[in-house]
Every structure is written in structure tokens, then in C-alpha cells.
Amino acid sequence: MMNNKLKIKIKKLDENAIVPAYANPGDAGMDIYATSKKVFDDYIEYGTGLSFEVPEGYVMLIFPRSSISNKDLILSNSVGVLDSGYRGELKFRFKRSFSPNPKHYNTGDRIGQIIIMPYPTVEFTEVDELSESVRGERGFG
């Protein structure tokens, strides 16, 4: 069992903000709660009342929760990326449907989840040929 915890600085921008925590042992994601809701013509933006100082070499990935399937919403960028240099509020933007009885999240609801992961610094090397693989060029199912 790993016990090396990554320390992340977090700032509450709203007194009602909830610091993310794991719901169950072994969970990868931590739930994020809405502290504000702004409805625009074609999307809804939820504020979390939180800003983070993600260390260099790490990224915060922002995902919808499984409860999204019960809502008339789609996370606009599918998976969000919060880079280490960003210090503003974590916000979630959802495209909304225009059903007659739309189901949305409200302030205080769990609206998404985050995972913080290390990432490599990549340097590309341009080549004329790539090595062979079993899959080759087959894609799209």
C-alpha cells in the first residue's frame, strides 16, 4: 500500500466551498461541489469556490461524475485540464439540452471529480519510419 501523499495548496474563494476528499478508500477521484450556478444561452457554468496550486510536473484532470447520465448536461470539454500555472477558480462548464423539463445540478451538489497526476515532459523526434506493431494502422473499432 502506497502512503506517499502529494500536498496540494488550496484556497477557498467562497465560505461554502468544500475541500475535495476521497469518498471511499481506493477511490482515484475526489468529488467537487458547486458553490454557484450561472445559466447562459447554451451552457451552464458552475463555480466551485476553490483555487489550487498544482505543483509543476502535475496536472489536475477534471471529469464528470457518473450522475451526469441522470442530467441533461454534457461537460463541455469532456475532460478538463487544470495546469500547474493556473491560479483562478476551478469551474465546470456544461452544455445543456433544451428539453421541456431539464435536469441540472444545483449549488451544493457534487458536479464533478478531479484526479491529480504526474506527467512527463515530452520531446518529439521526427523520423521517416515508425516501428511495426501488431495493430498497425487499424483504428476506429
N, C-alpha and C positions, 0 to 999 in steps of 0.2 A: 504494500500500500504506500502510495506516494504521500508525503506530508510537507512538500515544499510549496508554501503558499506565496503567490505573487501579490505584492502590496500595490494597490492602486489608490491614488488620491482621488477623492470625490468631493464635490461641492454641492450643497443643497441651495438651489436658487428659489425654492418655494418651501415654506414651512410644512406643507402637506406631502412633500416628496418622500418616497420610500426608498431607502438604500437597498439595492438588489441583494438577494441572498438565494442560496440553493434551497429548493423546496424539499428535496429528498437526498439522502446520501447517494453518491454516484451520478447525480444529475450533471450534465455538461453545461446546460444553460441556466441563467438566472432570470427570473421574471422581472419585467419592468411595468410600472403602473403609470397611468395617465393622471396628470395634475391639471391639465387644461385641454380644451377642445375648441378648435376653430373650424367652422364649416365654410368652404369656398365653393365656387361653381362646380368643379369636377373632382375635388378631393377634400379630405378631412385631415387636418393636422393636429396631432396630439402632442402636447408638451409633457415632459417627464419631471421638470423641475430639478434636473440633475446635470452637472457637467463633470467631466472626467479628465484626469491626467494619465493617459495611457503611456507607459514607458516606450521609448524608442526601441524598435525591433519587435513590437507587439501591435496587434490590431484588434479592435472590438468589432465583432461581426454581429449584425442586428437582424434577427429573424422574426417572422410572425409566430404566434403561438398556434397550437393545433385548434384552438377555439375559433380561429379565423374562418373555419369551414361553416360555422354557425352564423356568420355575419355576412352582410352584403358589402364587403370590403376586400381589397387586394393591396398588399404592401407595394407601394409604387415602384421601388427599385428591387423587388424580390428579396435580395439580401443587401442590407446596408453595410457600409464600411465607415467606421469612425477611426481616422488616422491618429497617430500619436501627437501630431501638432495641433489638433483641433481642441479648442477650449470652450466652445459655445454649448448651449443646451442640447442634449440628446432629444431629437424629435422624431416622430413617426408620421409619415405621410401615406395615407391610404387613398387609392382611387375608390370612388364609391359608385354603386349602381343606383339606378333611379327607379327601383321597384316601388310599388304603391305603399308598401309597409316596410321600409328599410330597417334593417337591424344593424346597429352600430355599437361601438364601445362608448362608455360614458366615463367621465372623470372618476377616478378611484378604481377603475377596472384594470386588470392585467391586460396589457395591449401587445406585448411582445416579449422577446427574450434576447439576452446577449450572451456571447461566448467570447472570451479574450484568448487569443492565441499568438504564439510567436510566428514570425515569417522570415524566410531567408531573403538576403539581398541577392538579386539575380543579375548576372551578366550574360548576355546572349553572345554566341559565337556563330556568325554566319558561315554556312557550309554549302557545298554543291550537292551533297547527298546525305541522307539520313540512314541509319542502320535499319535493317529489315526487322519486322516483328510479325507475330502470328496474326494480329488483327489487320495490319497494313493500313489501307485507306478506307476500310469499311466503316461507315458511321450511320447515324440516324436509324438505328434499330436493326 
